[in-house]
Amino acid sequence: MLYLHFGGCVENMAEYLKGCSVSCKMSWEDLQALCRGEKLYCKQLGVNRGSTNVYDVEFICDYKKPKQEEFYLLKWKGFPESDNSWEPKRNLKCHKLIKQFHLDLDQQLRRHKRRNTPKKLDKEISSFLVQKAKLRQSLKRWEAHLNQTRNHPGRIFVANEVDLEGPPKSFTYINNYKVGQGIVLDEMAVGCECKNCLEEPINGCCPGASLHRMAYNDKGLVRIRPGQPIYECNSQCSCCSECPNRVVQKGIQVDLCIFKTENGRGWGVRTLQHIRKNTFIMEYVGEIITNEEAERRGHVYDCQGSTYLFDLDYVEDVYTVDAAHQGNISHFVNHSCNPNLQVFNVFINNIDERLPRIALFSTRAIRSGEELTFDYKMQIDPVDTESTKMDSSFNLAGLPGSPKKRIRVECRCGSDSCRKYLF
């Protein structure tokens, strides 16, 4: 058993505990209680000098109405559950928590086919409400972690109003490709000398490899056909950071929400803002591995029933992006046979055509609150495929559509044009 003795004041216990060589056995709530008891202050745990002697409601555990007055069983922030207490509603000022509690309660009563709120809750219902409150807290902590990790302007929100599944346990959020063993990303040797790349390009500017045609208009919207490559200005270019030929490299610009779907498709992603047609949304980010390694991992993913392998086959099928355990928000984007996102191959600082960056752009205007999807079996205009040698597809390991041995997985996208199977 590990004993920790704290002498004096620790500015941030959560940071202090990161130095431990063993995992902490205490829960988040117990750590808060320990801080309060020892008069220690921790920003991450929400314990400070002002809150040490202030009793804040963390969440509501139970409800009863013995006569005409309503009572709530409260979990106090920073104190163990053994200190929970019943308090009359008239003494409470946590109106948002009360509202959320009743929303969760009404949902559970409907599931049990009960219309009216009982004077005393069943243990099964009250236990669910506590689990739901704890889930909401864990998702908020994960949401905060994602936003601390991201390097893009667009914020990330998390919501699960469907079940009690919490944050994925074996997923690390990264902002850029993580290069696997034996793979090297070659940096661009030279950049353009343009001052105004869109109106006065010099020597074709950076898109010279695509017949000197700029991929974007002056508003940053993509204007070339899917299948054609995008060459953005890079770190060696003379143009400024506001150059119209710098779009993907600026990262996600819109606020997005990771949410739990209601039809068994797991987590999904929806936009919290209106999106114009041809707008860059996100990159597909993960670990770059060889196809041999992808083949090996694919057999493992087959047994799990899911995978996140994306073949990089712009010029030749050599490398694969695996976003199963390391990736960005694109890890959670679902498939649709009628998607609102389209894949483009993008080159910025890397000159190796076998290692393009995979960017997702909107195919149409997308309403706020609408789920984002792309076709795992992406179809490219055959004319563009011929001219750019592109044959990209999102290959789920274990499914038809690549040289690997595949099994069929049912599609649940629900679109009118659904192919019934992912591959």
C-alpha positions in Angstrom: 0.0 0.0 0.0 1.3 3.5 -0.9 1.1 6.2 1.8 1.5 9.8 0.8 2.4 12.4 3.4 2.0 16.1 2.5 3.7 18.7 4.5 2.6 22.2 4.1 0.6 23.4 1.0 0.7 21.7 -2.4 -0.2 24.2 -5.2 -1.7 21.5 -7.4 -2.1 18.0 -6.1 -3.2 16.5 -9.4 0.0 17.7 -10.9 2.0 16.4 -7.9 0.4 13.0 -8.3 1.5 12.7 -11.9 5.0 12.1 -10.5 4.0 9.0 -8.7 5.4 5.8 -10.2 2.2 3.9 -9.4 -1.4 4.7 -10.4 -3.5 6.4 -7.7 -6.1 4.2 -6.1 -8.2 7.1 -4.9 -11.2 8.4 -6.8 -11.5 12.0 -7.9 -14.0 12.6 -5.1 -11.8 11.1 -2.5 -8.9 13.3 -3.6 -11.1 16.3 -3.3 -12.0 15.2 0.3 -8.4 14.7 1.1 -7.5 18.1 -0.1 -10.2 19.7 2.0 -9.3 17.8 5.1 -5.6 18.6 4.8 -6.3 22.3 3.8 -4.5 21.7 0.4 -5.5 23.6 -2.7 -5.7 22.1 -6.1 -7.0 24.0 -9.2 -7.7 20.8 -11.2 -9.7 19.3 -8.4 -11.6 22.5 -7.8 -10.4 22.9 -4.2 -9.1 26.4 -3.3 -8.9 28.7 -0.3 -12.4 30.1 -0.9 -14.1 26.7 -1.4 -12.5 24.8 1.5 -15.1 26.0 3.9 -17.9 26.4 1.3 -20.2 23.5 0.7 -21.1 23.2 -3.0 -23.5 20.6 -4.4 -21.7 18.3 -6.7 -24.8 16.4 -7.9 -28.2 15.1 -6.7 -28.5 11.5 -5.7 -32.2 11.0 -4.7 -35.5 12.6 -4.2 -38.5 12.3 -1.9 -41.7 14.1 -1.1 -43.0 12.7 2.2 -45.7 15.4 2.6 -45.9 18.7 0.8 -42.2 19.5 0.9 -39.6 18.2 -1.6 -36.2 16.9 -0.4 -33.1 16.0 -2.3 -30.2 13.8 -1.3 -27.0 15.8 -2.1 -23.5 14.8 -2.9 -21.3 17.6 -1.6 -18.3 18.7 -3.7 -15.0 17.6 -2.2 -16.6 15.3 0.5 -17.1 11.5 0.5 -20.5 10.0 -0.2 -20.8 9.1 3.4 -21.4 12.8 4.1 -24.4 13.0 1.7 -27.4 14.6 3.3 -31.1 15.2 2.7 -31.9 18.9 2.2 -35.3 20.7 1.6 -35.7 22.3 -1.8 -36.3 25.7 -0.3 -32.7 25.7 1.0 -31.1 25.0 -2.3 -29.8 27.4 -5.0 -28.5 24.8 -7.4 -31.3 25.3 -9.9 -29.4 23.9 -12.9 -28.6 20.6 -11.0 -32.2 20.3 -10.0 -33.4 20.8 -13.5 -30.9 18.2 -14.9 -31.9 15.8 -12.2 -35.5 15.9 -13.1 -34.7 15.6 -16.8 -32.8 12.4 -16.1 -35.6 11.2 -13.7 -38.3 11.8 -16.3 -36.3 9.9 -18.8 -36.0 6.9 -16.5 -39.7 7.0 -15.5 -40.6 6.9 -19.2 -38.4 3.9 -19.7 -40.2 2.2 -16.8 -43.5 3.3 -18.3 -44.4 5.5 -15.3 -46.0 8.9 -15.9 -45.9 10.6 -12.5 -43.0 11.3 -10.1 -43.4 9.0 -7.1 -43.1 10.4 -3.5 -40.1 8.1 -3.0 -37.8 6.7 -5.7 -37.0 3.1 -6.2 -33.4 2.1 -5.5 -32.9 1.0 -9.1 -33.9 4.5 -10.3 -31.9 6.4 -7.7 -28.9 4.3 -8.4 -29.2 5.0 -12.2 -29.4 8.8 -11.5 -26.2 8.7 -9.4 -24.4 6.8 -12.2 -25.7 9.3 -14.7 -24.5 12.2 -12.7 -21.0 10.6 -12.3 -21.0 9.9 -16.0 -21.7 13.5 -16.8 -18.8 14.5 -14.6 -16.4 12.1 -16.2 -17.4 13.3 -19.7 -16.9 16.9 -18.6 -13.4 16.1 -17.4 -12.7 14.3 -20.7 -14.1 17.3 -22.6 -11.7 19.6 -20.6 -8.8 17.4 -21.4 -9.6 17.3 -25.1 -9.8 21.1 -25.2 -6.5 21.4 -23.3 -4.8 19.0 -25.8 -6.2 20.4 -29.1 -4.1 23.0 -31.1 -7.0 24.2 -33.2 -9.5 27.1 -32.7 -12.6 24.9 -32.9 -13.8 23.7 -29.5 -14.8 20.1 -28.6 -17.9 19.2 -26.6 -19.0 15.8 -25.4 -22.5 14.5 -24.7 -24.1 11.1 -23.9 -27.8 11.1 -23.3 -28.3 7.5 -24.5 -26.6 5.2 -22.0 -23.9 5.1 -19.3 -20.8 4.7 -21.5 -18.0 7.0 -20.5 -14.9 8.2 -22.3 -12.9 5.6 -24.3 -10.2 4.0 -22.1 -7.6 3.4 -24.7 -7.7 6.5 -26.9 -5.2 9.4 -26.9 -6.0 12.6 -28.6 -3.3 13.9 -31.0 -3.3 16.8 -33.4 -0.9 15.5 -36.1 0.3 12.3 -37.6 2.3 10.1 -35.3 5.0 8.4 -37.4 5.5 4.7 -36.9 8.9 2.9 -36.7 10.9 3.1 -39.9 8.8 5.9 -41.5 10.3 9.4 -42.2 8.4 12.5 -43.2 10.5 14.6 -45.6 10.3 18.3 -45.0 9.7 20.7 -48.0 13.1 22.0 -49.1 11.9 25.3 -50.6 8.8 27.4 -50.6 7.2 30.0 -52.9 8.3 33.6 -53.2 4.9 35.0 -53.7 3.5 38.0 -51.8 -0.1 37.4 -53.0 -0.4 33.7 -54.0 -4.0 33.9 -55.2 -3.7 37.0 -57.5 0.0 37.2 -58.3 1.5 33.7 -58.1 5.2 33.4 -59.0 6.3 30.4 -61.1 2.9 28.7 -60.4 3.3 29.1 -56.6 3.1 25.9 -54.5 0.2 24.3 -56.5 2.5 24.1 -59.5 2.3 20.3 -59.4 -1.4 20.5 -60.0 -1.1 22.6 -63.2 -0.8 25.8 -61.2 -4.4 25.8 -60.2 -5.2 27.1 -56.7 -7.4 24.6 -54.7 -9.2 27.4 -52.8 -11.0 30.6 -53.6 -10.5 33.8 -51.7 -12.8 32.6 -48.9 -10.9 29.4 -48.3 -13.5 27.2 -49.9 -12.2 24.2 -51.9 -12.9 24.6 -55.6 -11.2 21.6 -57.3 -12.8 18.2 -57.8 -12.4 15.4 -55.4 -9.5 13.3 -56.5 -7.3 16.2 -57.4 -4.5 16.9 -54.9 -4.2 20.0 -52.8 -0.7 21.7 -52.5 -0.8 24.3 -49.7 1.9 26.9 -49.0 4.4 25.7 -46.4 6.7 26.8 -43.6 9.4 27.9 -46.2 7.1 30.2 -48.2 7.4 34.0 -48.3 3.6 34.5 -48.1 2.0 35.4 -44.8 -0.1 33.2 -42.4 -3.3 34.7 -43.9 -2.5 33.5 -47.4 -5.6 32.0 -49.0 -3.6 28.9 -49.8 -3.2 28.0 -46.1 -6.4 26.3 -45.0 -5.9 22.7 -43.7 -2.8 23.7 -41.8 -4.9 26.2 -39.7 -6.8 23.2 -38.2 -10.4 22.8 -37.2 -12.3 26.1 -37.1 -15.8 25.0 -36.1 -17.1 23.9 -32.8 -17.9 20.1 -32.8 -19.6 17.7 -30.4 -18.7 14.1 -29.8 -22.1 12.4 -29.0 -23.5 9.0 -28.4 -25.8 7.8 -31.2 -29.2 6.3 -30.5 -29.1 3.6 -33.1 -26.2 1.5 -32.1 -23.5 3.3 -34.2 -21.5 4.1 -31.1 -20.1 7.7 -30.8 -20.6 10.2 -33.6 -19.7 13.8 -34.3 -22.1 16.7 -35.0 -21.4 20.3 -35.8 -22.5 23.1 -33.4 -22.3 25.7 -36.2 -23.7 26.1 -39.7 -21.1 25.0 -42.3 -20.9 26.2 -45.9 -20.5 23.9 -48.8 -16.8 23.1 -49.6 -15.5 24.1 -46.2 -12.6 22.3 -44.6 -13.8 20.5 -41.4 -11.0 18.3 -40.1 -8.1 16.0 -40.9 -8.1 12.3 -40.5 -5.2 11.9 -38.0 -3.6 8.8 -36.5 -0.5 6.7 -36.5 1.2 6.1 -39.8 2.2 2.4 -40.2 3.3 0.2 -43.0 0.7 -2.0 -44.8 2.4 -5.1 -43.4 1.7 -3.7 -39.9 -1.8 -2.8 -40.9 -2.4 -6.4 -42.1 -1.3 -7.7 -38.7 -3.4 -5.2 -36.7 -6.3 -5.8 -39.0 -6.6 -9.4 -37.8 -6.8 -8.1 -34.2 -9.4 -5.5 -35.1 -11.5 -8.2 -36.9 -12.0 -9.9 -33.6 -13.1 -6.7 -32.0 -15.6 -5.9 -34.8 -14.2 -2.4 -35.6 -11.2 -0.7 -36.9 -9.9 2.7 -38.0 -7.4 1.9 -40.8 -7.2 4.4 -43.7 -5.1 3.3 -46.6 -2.8 6.1 -48.0 -2.9 5.0 -51.7 -2.6 8.3 -53.5 0.3 7.0 -55.7 0.9 3.6 -54.3 -0.4 1.5 -51.5 2.5 1.5 -49.0 1.3 3.2 -45.8 -1.9 3.2 -43.7 -3.2 5.6 -41.0 -4.4 3.8 -37.9 -6.6 6.0 -35.7 -7.8 3.2 -33.4 -5.9 4.3 -30.3 -4.3 7.6 -31.3 -6.2 10.2 -33.3 -8.2 13.4 -33.3 -12.0 14.0 -33.4 -12.2 12.3 -36.8 -11.8 9.0 -34.9 -15.5 9.4 -33.9 -16.9 10.3 -37.3 -19.4 7.7 -38.6 -19.9 6.2 -42.1 -22.8 7.1 -44.3 -23.7 6.0 -47.8 -25.0 9.5 -48.4 -22.3 11.5 -46.5 -21.8 15.3 -46.1 -18.0 15.1 -46.0 -15.5 14.3 -48.8 -11.9 13.2 -48.6 -9.0 15.2 -50.3 -5.3 14.4 -50.3 -3.3 17.4 -49.1 0.5 18.2 -49.2 2.0 20.9 -47.1 5.4 20.4 -45.5 5.9 16.8 -46.7 7.0 16.1 -50.3 6.5 12.3 -50.1 3.5 11.6 -52.3 3.0 8.3 -50.5 2.2 10.2 -47.3 -0.6 12.7 -48.0 -2.6 14.4 -45.3 -6.2 13.3 -45.4 -8.6 16.3 -45.2 -12.4 16.2 -44.9 -14.4 19.0 -46.6 -18.1 19.5 -46.6 -20.0 18.4 -49.8 -23.0 20.6 -49.1 -24.3 23.2 -46.5 -24.6 21.5 -43.1 -27.0 22.7 -40.5 -26.0 23.3 -36.9 -26.7 20.1 -34.9 -26.4 17.8 -37.9 -24.1 14.7 -37.7 -21.0 14.7 -39.8 -20.3 11.6 -41.9 -18.1 10.4 -44.8 -18.2 7.3 -47.0 -15.8 4.7 -45.9 -16.0 3.3 -49.5 -15.3 6.7 -51.1 -16.1 6.9 -54.8 -13.9 9.2 -57.0 -14.8 10.7 -60.4 -13.1 8.3 -62.8 -11.8 11.2 -64.9 -10.0 12.7 -61.9 -8.8 9.2 -60.8 -7.2 8.8 -64.2 -5.5 12.1 -64.0 -4.3 12.0 -60.5 -3.6 8.3 -60.0 -5.8 8.4 -56.9 -7.8 5.4 -55.6 -8.4 6.3 -52.0 -10.7 4.4 -49.8 -11.3 4.0 -46.1 -10.6 0.3 -45.6 -12.0 -1.3 -42.5 -9.7 -4.2 -41.7 -11.5 -7.4 -42.3 -13.9 -6.0 -44.9 -14.1 -6.4 -48.7 -12.5 -3.5 -50.6 -8.8 -4.2 -50.1 -6.5 -7.1 -50.7 -7.0 -8.3 -47.1 -9.4 -11.1 -46.3 -12.7 -9.4 -45.4 -15.9 -10.0 -43.6 -19.2 -8.2 -44.2 -20.5 -5.6 -41.7 -24.0 -4.3 -41.8 -24.4 -0.5 -42.5 -26.7 1.4 -40.1 -26.4 4.9 -41.7 -30.2 5.0 -42.4 -29.9 6.9 -45.7 -32.3 6.3 -48.6 -29.4 5.2 -50.7 -27.9 2.9 -48.1 -25.9 -0.1 -49.6 -26.9 -2.2 -46.5 -23.2 -3.1 -45.9 -20.2 -1.0 -45.3 -18.3 -3.0 -47.9 
